[in-house]
Amino acid sequence: MKGNYILSLINQGEHQQQDFKYKITDAPKLAKSVSAFANTDGGRLLIGVRDDGQVAGVRSEEEIYMMHAAAYTYCRPQPSIRFDTHNVGGRTVVIATVPPSDKRPIFALSKEKDERNAYIRINDENILASPVHLRLWREQQSPRPVVTTFEESHTLVLETLQNNPPMTLNQLTRRTRLPRQQVINLLARFIRYDLAQWKYDAHQFLFSAR
């Protein structure tokens, strides 16, 4: 029964909440997938499954150890994650289930732990989060209520978004001639209060008014 369950998951292919990993040779790389799931809608990693859906299996206890290392050593803060082992035709497949985190952003650390990046999951890809996402998450984690008084800069950014096609952060910064960090802060706040929105298209984040 467990084998049939795994095969039913494999038949879904890779998508927003599912990723295949053939083998674990680089814990920091796996941490990127954990970060992406935790920062988005959650998801599961089917470890021991090739990209084409073929079951290869997890070969050693070392690989299972590296999975734990990815979650607990190369992610900050440490996310919640559950590991379940299944037998499929005599081969071991591990499902790593990552729920959406309430402590975003979850960062993936580099091998030397001297660099950290946060990722989000879009369709079947792990995408580096934008500065706007990072700012939005930090605001959402703040225990202090946000009080916004509309100023000239707020109106300028909103009107620019309303009167133009969706644009990148750099395009909006150039168009408004405001400091980049100020534009990031305003975009995050507008998205939080449903005045603006983002989408990912042609390998870039685009922002527009609601």
Salt bridges, closest charged atoms under 4 A:
ASP19 OD2 - LYS21 NZ 3.81
ASP19 OD2 - ARG121 NH1 3.52
ASP84 OD2 - ARG82 NE 2.79
GLU139 OE2 - ARG135 NE 3.89
GLU139 OE2 - ARG189 NH2 2.90
GLU139 OE1 - ARG192 NH1 3.38
ASP194 OD1 - ARG210 NE 2.80
